[in-house]
Amino acid sequence: MKHFCDDWIREWCDDNGWTDLFIERYNNYWAFPPGAVMPEPIPVDALRVIKITKGLCQEEKTWLMGALVLSIVAIVSSYVFKSPMPIVFAFAFDAVTAAQLEVEEI
């Protein structure tokens, strides 16, 4: 899951003098620090500050909204069908979603 909006990282790079941002893969950002000739990964501390100040990105919001909608549908269908299985499936999906929302340590 993508935890950072690319614009947030570009904004940080512009503010701190880093140039030529490129994204190697999800949540792995590289750029040239001021005065450097080799790109380096964006510092983990900077990524934490960006995440704390900016909050959830659009992909995270979409996953959360999907989990909420699925949970509501599961509650209603469990009541209608008098079966706990829809709630069990919704719980499994919500658990996976919650695990994906954790920002991995780099």
FITIPA-665747 format. One record per residue (C-alpha): residue in one letter; x, y, z. Coordinates in steps of 0.1 Angstrom, whole numbers. Layout:
type_px_py_pz
A_X_Y_Z
...
//
This chain:
type_px_py_pz
M_0_0_0
K_12_35_-8
H_16_55_23
F_28_88_9
C_15_111_-18
D_42_118_-43
D_34_155_-41
W_42_155_-4
I_77_141_-11
R_83_166_-39
E_72_194_-16
W_97_183_11
C_125_180_-15
D_118_215_-28
D_118_229_7
N_150_211_17
G_170_216_-15
W_169_180_-27
T_166_175_-65
D_157_150_-91
L_133_129_-70
F_126_94_-83
I_105_66_-69
E_122_32_-70
R_91_13_-58
Y_63_20_-33
N_74_41_-4
N_111_41_-15
Y_121_76_-26
W_155_87_-37
A_168_122_-46
F_200_142_-47
P_208_160_-15
P_221_195_-17
G_256_195_-32
A_257_157_-37
V_266_138_-68
M_249_106_-58
P_212_101_-50
E_203_90_-15
P_171_77_0
I_149_103_16
P_157_101_53
V_134_80_74
D_129_108_100
A_118_131_72
L_93_105_60
R_79_101_95
V_75_139_99
I_57_141_65
K_34_112_75
I_26_128_109
T_19_163_94
K_0_152_63
G_-20_122_76
L_-35_96_54
C_-30_96_16
Q_-58_89_-9
E_-51_52_-12
E_-52_47_25
K_-85_66_27
T_-99_44_-1
W_-89_12_18
L_-105_25_50
M_-137_35_33
G_-139_0_16
A_-134_-17_50
L_-161_5_65
V_-186_-2_37
L_-178_-39_38
S_-183_-40_76
I_-217_-23_73
V_-228_-47_45
A_-216_-77_66
I_-235_-66_96
V_-267_-61_76
S_-263_-94_57
S_-255_-113_89
Y_-288_-101_104
V_-308_-109_73
F_-293_-143_67
K_-290_-151_104
S_-254_-163_99
P_-221_-150_114
M_-201_-158_83
P_-203_-123_66
I_-190_-107_98
V_-162_-133_99
F_-152_-124_63
A_-154_-87_71
F_-133_-91_101
A_-106_-109_80
F_-107_-81_54
D_-105_-54_81
A_-75_-72_98
V_-56_-73_65
T_-64_-37_58
A_-53_-26_93
A_-20_-45_88
Q_-14_-28_55
L_-20_6_70
E_12_2_92
V_41_21_78
E_70_-3_74
E_104_6_89
I_129_14_62
//
